[in-house]
Amino acid sequence: MKVQSKFIRMTKVLSLAFTIFLQIYWYKLRRRPESEWEKLWGKIGERFRKTLFELEGLLIKIGQILSIRSDLLPRAFIKQVEDLTDHVPPSKWEDIEHILEKEWGGSIYQHIEYIEKQAIASASIGEVYQALLKNGTKVAVKVQRPNIQSIVQIDFRSLRIIIWFADHFVPVPKGFINFQMLFKELKEVIERELDFAKELEALQSFNSRFKDRDTVKIPNAFPELCTNKVLVMEWVEGIKLTDVEGLEQVEISRKEIAQELIELFLPQWLEPGYFHADPHPGNVMVSQEGRIILLDFGMVGQISKKDASYFQSLIEAFLAKNYKKAVECLAQLGFLLPDADTRTIERLLSELLSFQMGELKNMDLLALKLEMNDMIQALPIQVPTRFVFLGRSVGTIEGILRNVAPEEEPLDLGKPVFMEWLRNQSNKWTFIWQWLQSQPIFKVLHSVNEFLQAPQKLEQLKETEQRREFLFITQENHKKQMFQLLLAGLMGVGFGLYVMNPFIWKLGVGLSAASFVGYWVASYKQKKWMKYMPERKRG
């Protein structure tokens, strides 16, 4: 890594973060127009990108994760970091050999016949080398970069400070971004990728899942040579799906390749188990015979049985146009933050999904995605990281499909596969009941019941909303007052030091300390209140 000093590395990261915070505050205080905000976020993204390339390590991974968080971050910022490539110069062979000797408990040539000393791939966390086992089997040896654990600890320490500050001081609507949850999810993703034993587990899981599929090739692992820092896999070669000339030499048509891709990935997205979260063209290839080759299981997501069940219910609710049920599923999946107004979400879903599926062909899907991102940013919705990676997987495969079979519509290719999956997986009686509930006669009965209860509900809703609005405004005003006093105290400290007047700077220190405590207490009360109010509202 280019920056070895812990102090220098942490200083650079924190100075970047606090400079960004100050710029945002300054623009907010000056009430700058939206066009200037776009320029500011573009400059912030550019500086962020340059710092990541300078420091490398964990920060490249964080940048890649943030680049797919268009639900949280401005478009101008995303544009600057969306094409971050995780490629850094390889380590010295002596350092890599030392790791292998330590992990294998002796000379590396006890286990292998030969190894190329030049890495064939080098990223921020691991490097890949080609080797030959004693029995003549060609393998890929993935080795964790030297000192990466130490660098990760430094970066997580810096990130924890930044997240705490953002959670308490960044001027965004409270409750709209759960910074602590975002940090937790980032930490889980990075720590998983650092543990090659977990990558081995995912690789073996994929192998077991698709062992009976002749159209899929997952490399075999050699567990006896694998550790937390070393992963040894069968060497597999194939044709990249971006290689137009190479695809013409494959024994099956490009349309068939595209269909095989959908059949491979659709169950990953909708059923319990692992899904490949980084299926870029370097990780998804095709053999001469037409078998889909899947590589690199360091970045995977996992869909639990519970998530899969709610996903299925969500699909059924959308098909039956039961938006109340859809919102309940979204809440259970973790998309809705505590103060989300479920009725507003229901109405928006109804408007958004009012078109017929056949109309999708004539729609600008990119514009639709941007519109959905804007909607998410405007509402108390936050996409959990595990589903962000799911979205990334879907989006990447869609791009590959358009390259492999440009004359075919991805929706046309995917529809028969999806319908077959739906017939095999869905509880038909549940779906029929969902569909019946969406029909006019049921809607009329439901509307009559709602009408009879409307006066009482409206009175309760009015009282609850008035109380929520009053308490929120009161607490926000208190926090603003404390923050203004904090700024005044800091200015007093600076002025007192400048004129060398002990009384003034001591008074400033006291005012700053008191206002900081007041701000923290107000924030704590507001968070506690916001957790409590949704319960009152449901009650």
Secondary structure, DSSP 8 states (H G I E B T S, - for coil): -----HHHHHHHHHHHHHHHHHHHHHHHHTT--HHHHHHHHHHHHHHHHHHHHHH-THHHHHHHHHTT-TTTS-HHHHHHHTT---------HHHHHHHHHHHHTS-GGGTEEEE-SS-SEE-SSEEEEEEEETTS-EEEEEEE-TTHHHHHHHHHHHHHHHHHHHHHHS-S-TTS--HHHHHHHHHHHHHHHH-HHHHHHHHHHHHHHTTT-TTEE---B-GGG--SSEEEEE----EETT-HHHHTTSSS-HHHHHHHHHHHHHHHHHSSEEEES---TTTEEE-TTS-EEE---SSEEEE-HHHHHHHHHHHHHHHTT-HHHHHHHHHHTT-B-TT--HHHHHHHHHHHT-S-GGGGGGS-HHHHHHHHHHHHHHTTB---HHHHHHHHHHHHHHHHHHHH-TTS-HHHHHHHHHHHHHHHHS-HHHHHHHHHHTSHHHHHHHHHHHHHHHHHHHHHHHHHHHHHHHHHHHHHHHHHHHHHHHHHHHHHHHHHHHHT-HHHHHHHHHHHHHHHHHHHHHHHHHHHHHHHHHHHHH-
